[in-house]
Amino acid sequence: MGRMNAIATSKTPVTVLTGYLGAGKTTLLNRILSEDHGKKYAVIVNEFGEVGIDNDLIVGADEEVFEMNNGCVCCTVRGDLIRVVSGLMKRQSASGKGGFDAIIVETTGLADPGPVAQTFFVDEDVRAKTQLDSVTTVVDAKHLLLRLADSKEAAEQVAFADQIILNKTDLVTEAELVVVERAIRRLNPLAPIHRAQRSNVPLDLVLGRGSFDLARIEEIEPDFLNPAHGEAGHVHDEDCDHDHDHSHHGHDHHDHDHDHGHGGHDIEASGIRGISLTAHKPLNANRVTAWLNEVLQAQGPDILRAKGILDVAGEDRRLVFQAVHMILEGDFQGEWRDGADRYSRLVFIGRNLDEAKLREGFEACVA
Protein backbone atom coordinates (compact mmCIF):
# COMPACT_ATOMS: atom_id res chain seq x y z
CA MET A 1 0.00 0.00 0.00
CA GLY A 2 2.80 2.41 0.92
CA ARG A 3 4.45 2.00 -2.46
CA MET A 4 1.22 2.75 -4.24
CA ASN A 5 0.71 5.93 -2.26
CA ALA A 6 4.24 7.01 -3.07
CA ILE A 7 3.48 6.64 -6.76
CA ALA A 8 0.10 8.30 -6.48
CA THR A 9 1.40 11.43 -4.77
CA SER A 10 3.72 12.26 -7.66
CA LYS A 11 0.74 12.59 -10.01
CA THR A 12 -2.35 14.67 -9.43
CA PRO A 13 -5.47 12.46 -9.31
CA VAL A 14 -8.30 13.42 -11.67
CA THR A 15 -11.97 12.64 -11.10
CA VAL A 16 -14.25 12.90 -14.13
CA LEU A 17 -17.68 13.90 -12.89
CA THR A 18 -20.62 13.20 -15.13
CA GLY A 19 -24.38 12.96 -14.85
CA TYR A 20 -27.56 14.17 -16.42
CA LEU A 21 -28.76 17.76 -16.10
CA GLY A 22 -30.52 18.21 -12.78
CA ALA A 23 -29.04 15.11 -11.16
CA GLY A 24 -27.11 17.15 -8.60
CA LYS A 25 -23.63 17.60 -10.06
CA THR A 26 -23.66 21.35 -9.45
CA THR A 27 -24.59 20.87 -5.80
CA LEU A 28 -21.65 18.50 -5.44
CA LEU A 29 -19.28 20.93 -7.23
CA ASN A 30 -20.42 23.82 -5.04
CA ARG A 31 -19.69 21.68 -1.97
CA ILE A 32 -16.18 20.91 -3.25
CA LEU A 33 -15.58 24.59 -3.99
CA SER A 34 -16.94 25.95 -0.72
CA GLU A 35 -16.61 23.41 2.09
CA ASP A 36 -13.85 23.76 4.62
CA HIS A 37 -12.29 20.40 3.75
CA GLY A 38 -8.71 21.60 4.03
CA LYS A 39 -7.81 20.31 0.56
CA LYS A 40 -7.08 22.26 -2.58
CA TYR A 41 -9.15 21.10 -5.51
CA ALA A 42 -9.12 22.41 -9.06
CA VAL A 43 -12.54 22.07 -10.65
CA ILE A 44 -12.79 22.27 -14.44
CA VAL A 45 -16.30 23.05 -15.65
CA ASN A 46 -17.55 23.19 -19.19
CA GLU A 47 -18.94 26.67 -19.15
CA PHE A 48 -18.86 28.84 -16.10
CA GLY A 49 -22.15 30.62 -16.69
CA GLU A 50 -24.36 27.57 -17.16
CA VAL A 51 -23.03 25.59 -14.24
CA GLY A 52 -24.50 27.75 -11.52
CA ILE A 53 -21.35 27.92 -9.40
CA ASP A 54 -22.24 30.37 -6.67
CA ASN A 55 -20.67 33.77 -7.44
CA ASP A 56 -20.28 34.53 -3.74
CA LEU A 57 -17.64 31.81 -3.50
CA ILE A 58 -15.29 33.51 -5.92
CA VAL A 59 -12.39 35.69 -4.81
CA GLY A 60 -11.09 37.07 -8.08
CA ALA A 61 -11.87 36.01 -11.63
CA ASP A 62 -9.34 36.30 -14.40
CA GLU A 63 -10.10 35.04 -17.89
CA GLU A 64 -10.46 31.34 -17.17
CA VAL A 65 -9.36 30.54 -13.65
CA PHE A 66 -11.36 31.58 -10.60
CA GLU A 67 -9.98 31.36 -7.10
CA MET A 68 -12.44 30.26 -4.41
CA ASN A 69 -12.68 31.42 -0.81
CA ASN A 70 -11.58 28.02 0.46
CA GLY A 71 -8.42 28.01 -1.68
CA CYS A 72 -9.83 25.78 -4.40
CA VAL A 73 -9.69 26.86 -8.01
CA CYS A 74 -12.42 26.75 -10.64
CA CYS A 75 -11.77 27.07 -14.35
CA THR A 76 -13.75 26.77 -17.53
CA VAL A 77 -13.11 24.75 -20.64
CA ARG A 78 -13.76 26.77 -23.74
CA GLY A 79 -12.20 24.36 -26.14
CA ASP A 80 -9.39 22.00 -25.43
CA LEU A 81 -9.31 20.04 -22.19
CA ILE A 82 -5.64 19.13 -22.62
CA ARG A 83 -4.71 22.81 -22.83
CA VAL A 84 -6.65 23.63 -19.66
CA VAL A 85 -5.14 20.73 -17.70
CA SER A 86 -1.63 21.63 -18.86
CA GLY A 87 -2.27 25.26 -17.84
CA LEU A 88 -3.43 24.14 -14.40
CA MET A 89 -0.34 21.99 -13.91
CA LYS A 90 1.93 24.92 -14.92
CA ARG A 91 0.08 27.21 -12.52
CA GLN A 92 0.52 24.59 -9.84
CA SER A 93 4.30 24.29 -10.25
CA ALA A 94 4.67 28.08 -10.58
CA SER A 95 2.82 28.76 -7.33
CA GLY A 96 5.16 26.46 -5.43
CA LYS A 97 2.48 25.91 -2.79
CA GLY A 98 2.51 22.17 -3.20
CA GLY A 99 -0.30 22.48 -5.70
CA PHE A 100 -3.68 20.79 -5.94
CA ASP A 101 -4.74 17.69 -4.08
CA ALA A 102 -6.89 16.71 -7.03
CA ILE A 103 -8.57 17.90 -10.21
CA ILE A 104 -12.26 17.39 -10.91
CA VAL A 105 -13.45 17.61 -14.52
CA GLU A 106 -17.17 18.14 -14.99
CA THR A 107 -18.56 16.98 -18.32
CA THR A 108 -21.73 18.44 -19.81
CA GLY A 109 -24.96 16.71 -18.97
CA LEU A 110 -25.27 15.26 -22.44
CA ALA A 111 -21.69 14.09 -22.96
CA ASP A 112 -20.29 10.59 -23.13
CA PRO A 113 -17.50 10.65 -20.50
CA GLY A 114 -15.37 8.21 -22.53
CA PRO A 115 -13.38 10.71 -24.61
CA VAL A 116 -12.73 12.86 -21.53
CA ALA A 117 -11.40 9.84 -19.63
CA GLN A 118 -9.27 8.81 -22.60
CA THR A 119 -7.55 12.21 -22.61
CA PHE A 120 -5.77 11.17 -19.42
CA PHE A 121 -4.39 8.04 -21.06
CA VAL A 122 -3.53 9.42 -24.47
CA ASP A 123 -1.74 12.75 -24.05
CA GLU A 124 1.88 12.19 -22.95
CA ASP A 125 2.24 15.50 -21.15
CA VAL A 126 -1.03 15.16 -19.25
CA ARG A 127 -0.29 11.55 -18.45
CA ALA A 128 3.10 12.42 -16.96
CA LYS A 129 1.52 14.78 -14.44
CA THR A 130 -1.96 13.45 -13.77
CA GLN A 131 -3.60 10.13 -13.13
CA LEU A 132 -7.22 9.29 -13.82
CA ASP A 133 -8.72 8.47 -10.43
CA SER A 134 -12.32 7.69 -11.22
CA VAL A 135 -15.31 8.39 -13.42
CA THR A 136 -18.12 9.30 -11.05
CA THR A 137 -21.70 9.57 -12.31
CA VAL A 138 -24.39 11.44 -10.37
CA VAL A 139 -27.91 10.14 -11.03
CA ASP A 140 -31.31 11.25 -9.79
CA ALA A 141 -33.22 8.42 -8.07
CA LYS A 142 -36.59 9.87 -8.99
CA HIS A 143 -36.00 10.38 -12.72
CA LEU A 144 -33.31 7.88 -13.67
CA LEU A 145 -35.62 5.21 -15.15
CA LEU A 146 -37.24 7.80 -17.42
CA ARG A 147 -33.82 9.16 -18.42
CA LEU A 148 -32.59 5.67 -19.27
CA ALA A 149 -35.67 5.05 -21.36
CA ASP A 150 -35.28 8.20 -23.46
CA SER A 151 -31.56 8.89 -23.50
CA LYS A 152 -28.67 6.85 -24.83
CA GLU A 153 -26.27 9.24 -23.07
CA ALA A 154 -27.80 8.63 -19.64
CA ALA A 155 -27.29 4.88 -20.08
CA GLU A 156 -23.70 5.42 -21.26
CA GLN A 157 -22.89 7.61 -18.27
CA VAL A 158 -24.11 4.91 -15.88
CA ALA A 159 -22.35 2.13 -17.77
CA PHE A 160 -19.05 3.98 -17.95
CA ALA A 161 -18.83 4.96 -14.28
CA ASP A 162 -16.70 3.22 -11.70
CA GLN A 163 -18.84 4.69 -8.94
CA ILE A 164 -22.35 6.08 -8.87
CA ILE A 165 -23.84 8.70 -6.58
CA LEU A 166 -27.54 7.87 -6.40
CA ASN A 167 -28.91 11.26 -5.42
CA LYS A 168 -32.32 12.50 -4.24
CA THR A 169 -33.03 9.20 -2.50
CA ASP A 170 -35.34 11.09 -0.12
CA LEU A 171 -37.80 11.64 -2.98
CA VAL A 172 -38.53 7.93 -3.56
CA THR A 173 -39.54 4.91 -1.47
CA GLU A 174 -37.17 2.10 -0.51
CA ALA A 175 -39.01 -0.22 -2.93
CA GLU A 176 -38.46 2.26 -5.78
CA LEU A 177 -34.79 2.54 -4.80
CA VAL A 178 -34.39 -1.23 -5.10
CA VAL A 179 -35.83 -1.06 -8.64
CA VAL A 180 -33.54 1.83 -9.60
CA GLU A 181 -30.47 0.09 -8.16
CA ARG A 182 -31.27 -3.07 -10.09
CA ALA A 183 -31.54 -1.03 -13.30
CA ILE A 184 -28.11 0.47 -12.55
CA ARG A 185 -26.66 -2.98 -11.81
CA ARG A 186 -27.92 -4.35 -15.10
CA LEU A 187 -26.06 -1.63 -16.97
CA ASN A 188 -23.04 -1.69 -14.70
CA PRO A 189 -22.24 -4.61 -12.39
CA LEU A 190 -18.94 -3.03 -11.29
CA ALA A 191 -19.65 0.37 -9.80
CA PRO A 192 -20.42 0.77 -6.10
CA ILE A 193 -23.54 2.88 -5.51
CA HIS A 194 -23.47 5.65 -2.88
CA ARG A 195 -26.94 6.75 -1.81
CA ALA A 196 -27.23 10.49 -1.16
CA GLN A 197 -29.60 13.40 -0.64
CA ARG A 198 -28.60 16.82 -1.99
CA SER A 199 -25.25 15.27 -3.02
CA ASN A 200 -24.29 14.91 0.66
CA VAL A 201 -21.92 12.00 0.03
CA PRO A 202 -18.66 12.39 2.03
CA LEU A 203 -16.03 13.79 -0.36
CA ASP A 204 -13.32 11.41 0.82
CA LEU A 205 -15.60 8.54 -0.18
CA VAL A 206 -15.78 9.64 -3.81
CA LEU A 207 -12.46 11.45 -4.38
CA GLY A 208 -9.10 9.68 -4.26
CA ARG A 209 -10.46 6.21 -4.89
CA GLY A 210 -7.73 4.99 -7.25
CA SER A 211 -10.32 3.20 -9.37
CA PHE A 212 -8.03 3.22 -12.41
CA ASP A 213 -5.01 1.97 -10.49
CA LEU A 214 -4.31 -1.58 -11.64
CA ALA A 215 -3.01 -2.47 -8.19
CA ARG A 216 -6.48 -1.82 -6.80
CA ILE A 217 -8.49 -3.85 -9.27
CA GLU A 218 -8.13 -6.83 -6.98
CA GLU A 219 -10.10 -4.88 -4.39
CA ILE A 220 -13.04 -4.94 -6.77
CA GLU A 221 -16.34 -4.88 -4.94
CA PRO A 222 -17.92 -8.31 -4.35
CA ASP A 223 -20.48 -7.35 -7.01
CA PHE A 224 -17.73 -7.88 -9.54
CA LEU A 225 -18.18 -11.61 -9.02
CA ASN A 226 -21.92 -11.60 -9.50
CA PRO A 227 -23.27 -11.89 -13.02
CA ALA A 228 -25.03 -8.73 -14.04
CA HIS A 229 -28.16 -10.43 -15.23
CA GLY A 230 -30.59 -12.56 -13.23
CA GLU A 231 -29.62 -10.76 -10.04
CA ALA A 232 -32.54 -12.21 -8.18
CA GLY A 233 -31.52 -11.45 -4.64
CA HIS A 234 -29.28 -8.41 -4.70
CA VAL A 235 -30.00 -6.38 -1.59
CA HIS A 236 -27.59 -4.31 0.45
CA ASP A 237 -25.60 -6.63 2.71
CA GLU A 238 -26.59 -4.68 5.77
CA ASP A 239 -30.25 -5.12 4.82
CA CYS A 240 -29.98 -8.83 4.23
CA ASP A 241 -31.24 -10.35 7.47
CA HIS A 242 -33.45 -7.51 8.43
CA ASP A 243 -35.19 -6.98 5.14
CA HIS A 244 -35.01 -10.26 3.36
CA ASP A 245 -38.66 -11.13 2.92
CA HIS A 246 -39.59 -7.58 2.08
CA SER A 247 -36.86 -7.33 -0.54
CA HIS A 248 -37.67 -10.69 -1.99
CA HIS A 249 -41.25 -9.66 -2.37
CA GLY A 250 -40.08 -6.40 -3.95
CA HIS A 251 -38.06 -8.28 -6.53
CA ASP A 252 -40.98 -10.49 -7.55
CA HIS A 253 -43.07 -7.41 -7.93
CA HIS A 254 -40.36 -5.78 -10.04
CA ASP A 255 -39.94 -8.80 -12.32
CA HIS A 256 -43.64 -8.59 -12.95
CA ASP A 257 -43.30 -4.87 -13.80
CA HIS A 258 -40.22 -5.54 -15.81
CA ASP A 259 -42.14 -7.45 -18.44
CA HIS A 260 -44.50 -4.55 -18.79
CA GLY A 261 -41.79 -2.12 -19.68
CA HIS A 262 -41.46 -0.43 -16.28
CA GLY A 263 -38.17 1.22 -17.15
CA GLY A 264 -36.47 -2.16 -17.16
CA HIS A 265 -37.15 -3.35 -20.65
CA ASP A 266 -36.60 0.13 -22.02
CA ILE A 267 -33.12 0.10 -20.52
CA GLU A 268 -32.23 -2.75 -22.83
CA ALA A 269 -33.14 -0.40 -25.69
CA SER A 270 -29.77 1.29 -25.18
CA GLY A 271 -28.29 -2.14 -25.89
CA ILE A 272 -25.89 -1.66 -22.96
CA ARG A 273 -25.30 -4.30 -20.33
CA GLY A 274 -22.61 -5.97 -18.30
CA ILE A 275 -21.39 -9.48 -19.11
CA SER A 276 -19.36 -11.51 -16.59
CA LEU A 277 -17.19 -14.43 -17.66
CA THR A 278 -15.43 -16.92 -15.37
CA ALA A 279 -13.00 -19.77 -16.05
CA HIS A 280 -11.71 -22.22 -13.45
CA LYS A 281 -8.75 -23.50 -15.47
CA PRO A 282 -5.54 -21.52 -16.06
CA LEU A 283 -5.36 -19.51 -19.31
CA ASN A 284 -2.69 -19.39 -21.98
CA ALA A 285 -1.10 -15.91 -21.65
CA ASN A 286 -0.48 -15.31 -25.36
CA ARG A 287 -3.88 -16.58 -26.37
CA VAL A 288 -5.82 -14.49 -23.86
CA THR A 289 -3.82 -11.33 -24.71
CA ALA A 290 -4.41 -11.86 -28.43
CA TRP A 291 -8.10 -12.51 -27.83
CA LEU A 292 -8.56 -9.37 -25.68
CA ASN A 293 -6.77 -7.22 -28.24
CA GLU A 294 -8.90 -8.68 -31.01
CA VAL A 295 -12.16 -8.06 -29.11
CA LEU A 296 -11.18 -4.47 -28.35
CA GLN A 297 -10.06 -3.75 -31.92
CA ALA A 298 -13.25 -5.20 -33.36
CA GLN A 299 -15.74 -3.82 -30.81
CA GLY A 300 -13.79 -1.05 -29.08
CA PRO A 301 -16.30 1.75 -29.62
CA ASP A 302 -19.06 -0.51 -28.22
CA ILE A 303 -17.07 -1.66 -25.19
CA LEU A 304 -17.26 1.14 -22.67
CA ARG A 305 -15.28 -0.57 -19.92
CA ALA A 306 -13.71 -3.94 -19.22
CA LYS A 307 -11.90 -5.25 -16.15
CA GLY A 308 -10.49 -8.60 -15.20
CA ILE A 309 -8.28 -10.70 -12.95
CA LEU A 310 -6.79 -13.66 -14.82
CA ASP A 311 -5.10 -16.88 -13.75
CA VAL A 312 -2.32 -17.47 -16.28
CA ALA A 313 -0.69 -20.90 -16.65
CA GLY A 314 2.82 -21.09 -15.21
CA GLU A 315 2.55 -17.71 -13.44
CA ASP A 316 2.22 -17.19 -9.67
CA ARG A 317 1.01 -13.62 -10.04
CA ARG A 318 -2.41 -12.50 -11.17
CA LEU A 319 -2.76 -10.76 -14.50
CA VAL A 320 -5.04 -7.77 -13.99
CA PHE A 321 -6.28 -5.57 -16.80
CA GLN A 322 -8.75 -2.84 -17.59
CA ALA A 323 -9.88 -1.24 -20.79
CA VAL A 324 -11.55 2.04 -21.70
CA HIS A 325 -12.93 1.64 -25.22
CA MET A 326 -9.85 0.45 -27.18
CA ILE A 327 -7.21 1.47 -24.65
CA LEU A 328 -6.04 -1.63 -22.79
CA GLU A 329 -3.77 -1.61 -19.75
CA GLY A 330 -2.61 -4.78 -18.07
CA ASP A 331 0.06 -5.97 -15.68
CA PHE A 332 0.96 -8.80 -13.33
CA GLN A 333 0.04 -7.77 -9.79
CA GLY A 334 0.44 -9.61 -6.51
CA GLU A 335 0.74 -13.36 -6.11
CA TRP A 336 -2.28 -15.57 -5.62
CA ARG A 337 -2.68 -16.16 -1.90
CA ASP A 338 -1.74 -19.64 -0.72
CA GLY A 339 -4.71 -21.93 -0.90
CA ALA A 340 -6.77 -19.30 -2.73
CA ASP A 341 -9.21 -20.58 -5.31
CA ARG A 342 -7.45 -19.54 -8.52
CA TYR A 343 -9.76 -18.65 -11.32
CA SER A 344 -10.19 -16.00 -13.99
CA ARG A 345 -13.02 -13.51 -14.05
CA LEU A 346 -13.69 -10.59 -16.29
CA VAL A 347 -16.49 -8.18 -16.99
CA PHE A 348 -17.30 -6.37 -20.21
CA ILE A 349 -19.69 -3.42 -20.12
CA GLY A 350 -20.89 -2.31 -23.52
CA ARG A 351 -23.57 -2.26 -26.15
CA ASN A 352 -24.56 -4.98 -28.62
CA LEU A 353 -22.26 -7.50 -26.97
CA ASP A 354 -22.62 -11.11 -28.12
CA GLU A 355 -22.35 -13.03 -24.87
CA ALA A 356 -22.15 -16.48 -26.46
CA LYS A 357 -19.35 -15.40 -28.79
CA LEU A 358 -17.40 -13.69 -26.00
CA ARG A 359 -17.76 -16.76 -23.80
CA GLU A 360 -16.60 -19.04 -26.60
CA GLY A 361 -13.56 -16.83 -27.30
CA PHE A 362 -12.70 -16.67 -23.63
CA GLU A 363 -13.01 -20.42 -23.10
CA ALA A 364 -10.76 -21.04 -26.12
CA CYS A 365 -7.96 -19.29 -24.13
CA VAL A 366 -7.77 -22.10 -21.55
CA ALA A 367 -4.25 -23.50 -21.57
Secondary structure, DSSP 8 states (H G I E B T S, - for coil): -HHHHHHHHHSEEEEEEEE-TTSSHHHHHHHHHHS--S--EEEEES-HHHHT--GGGEEEE-SSEEEETTS-EEEE-SS-HHHHHHHHHHHHHHH-S---SEEEEE--TT--SHHHHHHHHH-HHHHHHEEEEEEEEEEETTTHHHHHHH-HHHHHHHHH-SEEEEE-GGGS-HHHHHHHHHHHHHH-SS--EEE-STT---HHHHSS--TT-GGGGGG--GGGGS-SS--TT---GGGHHHHHHHHHHHHHHHHHHHHTTSSHHHHGGGTEEEEEEEESS-B-HHHHHHHHHHHHHHHGGGEEEEEEEE-BTT-SEEEEEEEETTEEEEEEEEE--TT----EEEEEEEES--HHHHHHHHHTTB-
